[in-house]
Amino acid sequence: MELYLLRTFIAVAHARHFTRAAEKLHLNQSTVSGQIRALEEELGVRLFERTAHGVNLTAFSKKLLPKAERIVDAAVELAASARGMREELTGKIRIGTIIHPDLVRLAELTARMRARYPRIELEFHHGLSGWVLDSLRQHTLDAGFFVGALRRGSIAAHHLTDLPLCVIAPAAFRERIRNASWREIAALPWVWTPKLGAYHLIASRMFRERKLKPHIVMEADRESTLLNLVSAGMGLSLMRTDVAQSAVRAGKVVMWNKGRIKQPLSFVSRRDRRDDPLIQGIEAEVANVWRALPK
């Protein structure tokens, strides 16, 4: 049973008139009538008898009214208690961020947390996806962002979106990669990423599943550096598609058509802290950010 139906019933019962109740609820009369019909159908009884001057309560609705008022009052009290607890939440949350703050919508998250939980201190630490998981396990982070598939275990993952990734190569490699197989791609020079990086984990799995070993010639830990090295002709790399596209348009790199994949971006925390109000608060606001903004 929807709470708004009970609120409408209470308003009509006190006003003894559909139009006056509608004015009080800031609804039109037909909406109020429809909600009363819906409640009557759900309860299987008639709630009001129409008269020339309005409506009268039936014997059933007279007994129902005080119970409905107690339910609505309890709901209001519950909401007030929740607001009070939210305002009283204090403490520090250490959050692991990755890649770029715009990607994880850090500014929007910070603004929401400051507005709803002004007494919670946010502490951001930037690193790699694998480092976020290790830090959660070691209790040096409370929550964070992670790119890639995550097996069920001690870490809970809340899916936010899927990130399109692609394999990019220097523009001079255009003909070499046009119809290249995975084996031929693995044999070309690769600009790799550190062990704890999301791209390292994802690309390693891509080759491992095909029983191949890439020819790694150097390593870098930032997207901007990876893109610069690939543009300079050093080798291939895995890259976010949106980052690669501007370099493709500029003629600095090319994409390998077979190397396009999608990987989940998630907000992660320890499963054993799921009942922690601080974790619940940050997870709720992360979810709100991703619901409120276009993906």
C-alpha positions in Angstrom: 0.0 0.0 0.0 1.4 3.4 -1.0 1.8 6.0 1.7 0.5 8.8 -0.5 -2.9 7.0 -0.8 -3.3 7.1 3.0 -2.3 10.8 3.0 -5.0 11.5 0.4 -7.6 9.5 2.4 -6.8 11.4 5.6 -7.1 14.7 3.8 -10.5 13.9 2.3 -11.7 12.5 5.6 -10.9 15.7 7.5 -12.1 18.0 4.7 -15.2 16.0 4.0 -14.8 17.3 0.4 -12.8 16.2 -2.6 -12.1 19.6 -4.0 -11.0 21.1 -0.7 -8.8 18.1 0.0 -7.3 18.5 -3.5 -6.4 22.1 -2.7 -4.7 21.2 0.5 -2.7 18.4 -1.2 -1.9 20.7 -4.2 -3.5 18.2 -6.6 -6.4 18.4 -9.0 -9.8 16.9 -8.0 -9.7 14.1 -10.5 -6.3 12.9 -9.1 -7.7 12.8 -5.6 -10.8 10.9 -6.8 -8.6 8.4 -8.6 -6.4 7.9 -5.6 -9.4 7.2 -3.3 -10.8 4.8 -5.9 -7.4 3.0 -6.0 -7.4 2.7 -2.2 -10.9 1.4 -2.1 -10.1 -1.2 -4.7 -7.0 -2.3 -2.7 -8.9 -2.5 0.6 -12.1 -3.9 -1.0 -14.4 -1.5 0.8 -16.1 1.8 0.2 -14.6 4.7 2.1 -16.9 7.7 1.4 -20.5 8.3 0.7 -21.1 11.3 -1.6 -23.6 14.0 -0.5 -24.8 17.2 -2.0 -22.3 19.1 0.1 -19.3 16.8 -0.1 -18.7 13.3 1.4 -19.4 11.4 4.6 -17.2 8.7 6.1 -18.5 5.1 6.0 -18.5 3.0 9.1 -15.3 1.3 7.9 -13.5 4.5 7.1 -14.3 5.8 10.6 -12.4 2.9 12.1 -9.6 3.1 9.4 -8.9 6.8 9.9 -7.0 6.7 13.2 -5.0 3.7 12.1 -4.1 5.5 8.8 -3.0 8.6 10.8 -0.8 6.5 13.0 0.9 5.0 10.0 1.5 8.3 8.3 2.7 9.8 11.6 5.2 6.9 12.0 6.5 7.5 8.5 7.0 11.2 9.2 8.8 10.3 12.5 11.0 7.8 10.6 12.0 10.3 8.0 12.8 12.9 10.7 14.9 10.3 12.6 16.8 9.5 9.4 17.5 13.2 8.8 18.7 13.5 12.4 21.1 10.5 12.1 22.3 11.8 8.7 23.1 15.2 10.2 24.9 13.6 13.2 27.1 11.3 11.1 30.7 12.2 11.8 34.0 10.7 11.0 36.5 10.3 8.1 36.2 8.4 4.9 39.3 7.5 2.9 38.4 7.1 -0.7 40.7 5.7 -3.5 40.4 7.5 -6.8 41.7 6.3 -10.2 42.5 7.6 -13.7 40.9 11.1 -13.8 38.6 12.9 -11.3 36.2 13.7 -14.1 35.8 10.1 -14.9 34.7 9.1 -11.4 32.7 12.4 -11.0 34.6 13.4 -8.0 33.5 17.0 -7.9 29.8 16.0 -7.9 30.3 13.4 -5.2 32.2 15.9 -3.0 29.4 18.5 -3.4 26.7 16.0 -2.4 28.6 14.7 0.6 29.3 18.2 1.8 25.7 19.1 1.5 24.2 16.0 3.2 27.0 15.1 5.6 28.8 18.3 6.6 30.5 16.7 9.6 32.1 13.8 7.6 35.7 14.5 6.5 36.5 13.2 3.0 40.1 12.1 2.3 41.0 11.3 -1.3 44.0 9.2 -2.4 44.9 8.7 -6.0 46.3 5.4 -7.3 45.7 2.4 -9.5 42.7 0.0 -9.4 44.7 -2.9 -8.0 46.1 -0.6 -5.3 42.6 0.4 -4.3 41.7 -3.3 -3.7 44.9 -4.0 -1.8 44.3 -0.9 0.4 40.8 -1.9 1.2 42.0 -5.4 2.3 44.7 -3.7 4.4 42.2 -1.2 5.9 44.1 1.8 4.7 41.2 2.8 2.5 37.5 2.7 3.3 36.1 2.7 -0.3 37.2 3.6 -3.8 36.8 3.2 -7.5 37.9 0.2 -9.6 38.0 -0.7 -13.3 37.6 -4.3 -14.4 35.8 -7.5 -13.5 35.9 -8.4 -9.8 35.4 -11.9 -8.5 33.1 -12.3 -5.5 35.1 -12.2 -2.3 35.8 -9.9 0.6 35.2 -6.8 -1.7 31.7 -5.6 -2.7 31.4 -3.9 -6.0 28.6 -1.5 -7.0 28.5 -1.2 -10.8 28.4 2.4 -12.1 28.9 2.2 -15.8 30.9 0.3 -18.5 34.0 1.9 -19.9 34.8 1.3 -23.6 38.5 0.5 -24.1 40.5 -0.1 -27.2 44.0 -1.1 -28.4 45.8 1.9 -30.0 49.0 1.9 -32.1 51.3 4.6 -33.5 50.0 6.1 -36.8 53.0 4.5 -38.6 51.6 1.1 -37.6 48.3 1.6 -39.6 49.0 -1.0 -42.3 50.7 -3.5 -39.8 47.7 -3.7 -37.6 44.9 -3.3 -40.2 44.3 -7.1 -40.6 46.6 -8.3 -37.8 45.7 -11.4 -35.7 46.1 -11.5 -32.0 49.3 -13.4 -32.3 50.7 -10.7 -34.6 49.5 -7.9 -32.3 51.2 -9.6 -29.3 54.5 -9.7 -31.3 54.5 -6.0 -31.8 56.1 -3.7 -29.1 53.8 -2.8 -26.2 53.8 0.1 -23.8 52.6 -1.7 -20.6 51.2 -0.5 -17.3 52.3 -1.3 -13.7 51.1 -4.5 -12.1 48.4 -2.9 -9.9 46.9 -0.9 -12.8 43.5 -1.7 -14.4 45.0 -1.8 -17.9 47.7 -4.2 -16.8 45.1 -6.6 -15.3 42.7 -6.3 -18.3 45.3 -6.6 -21.0 47.1 -9.4 -19.3 43.9 -11.4 -19.2 43.2 -10.6 -22.9 46.5 -12.2 -23.9 46.4 -15.0 -21.3 43.0 -16.2 -22.5 44.5 -16.6 -26.0 47.7 -18.2 -24.6 49.8 -15.4 -25.9 52.5 -13.3 -24.3 52.9 -9.6 -25.4 56.2 -8.1 -26.3 56.6 -5.4 -23.6 59.2 -2.8 -24.3 58.4 -0.2 -21.6 56.0 0.7 -18.8 54.1 3.9 -17.8 51.4 4.5 -15.2 49.4 7.4 -16.5 47.1 7.7 -19.5 48.6 10.9 -20.7 52.1 9.3 -20.7 50.8 6.1 -22.4 49.2 8.2 -25.1 52.3 10.3 -25.6 54.5 7.2 -25.9 52.2 5.5 -28.4 52.0 8.7 -30.4 55.8 8.9 -30.5 55.9 5.4 -32.1 57.1 3.4 -29.0 54.4 0.7 -29.3 50.8 -0.3 -28.7 48.7 0.2 -25.5 45.3 -0.3 -24.1 43.4 2.9 -23.7 40.0 4.4 -22.9 38.2 4.9 -26.2 37.1 8.5 -25.4 40.8 9.4 -24.6 42.1 7.8 -27.7 39.6 9.3 -30.1 41.0 12.8 -30.0 44.5 11.4 -30.9 43.0 9.3 -33.6 41.3 12.4 -35.1 44.6 14.3 -34.9 46.3 11.4 -36.8 48.7 10.6 -34.0 47.4 7.1 -33.3 45.2 4.4 -34.9 42.8 1.9 -33.3 43.0 -1.8 -33.9 39.4 -2.9 -34.7 39.6 -6.3 -32.9 40.8 -4.7 -29.7 37.6 -3.0 -28.6 36.2 -4.1 -25.3 34.1 -2.8 -22.4 35.0 -3.1 -18.7 32.9 -2.2 -15.6 33.7 0.9 -13.5 32.6 0.1 -9.9 32.6 1.7 -6.5 34.1 -0.8 -4.1 34.2 -1.4 -0.3 34.8 -4.2 2.1 31.8 -6.6 2.6 32.3 -6.7 6.3 31.6 -3.0 6.5 28.3 -3.0 4.7 26.4 -2.0 7.9 28.8 0.9 8.7 26.7 4.1 8.4 29.7 5.9 6.9 30.0 3.4 4.1 26.3 3.3 3.6 26.3 7.1 3.3 29.1 7.4 0.7 27.7 4.5 -1.3 24.2 6.1 -1.4 25.7 9.4 -2.6 27.8 7.7 -5.3 24.7 6.0 -6.5 22.8 9.4 -6.5 25.6 11.1 -8.5 25.4 8.4 -11.2 21.6 8.5 -11.3 21.5 12.3 -11.6 24.1 12.8 -14.3 24.0 11.5 -17.9 26.2 8.4 -18.5 
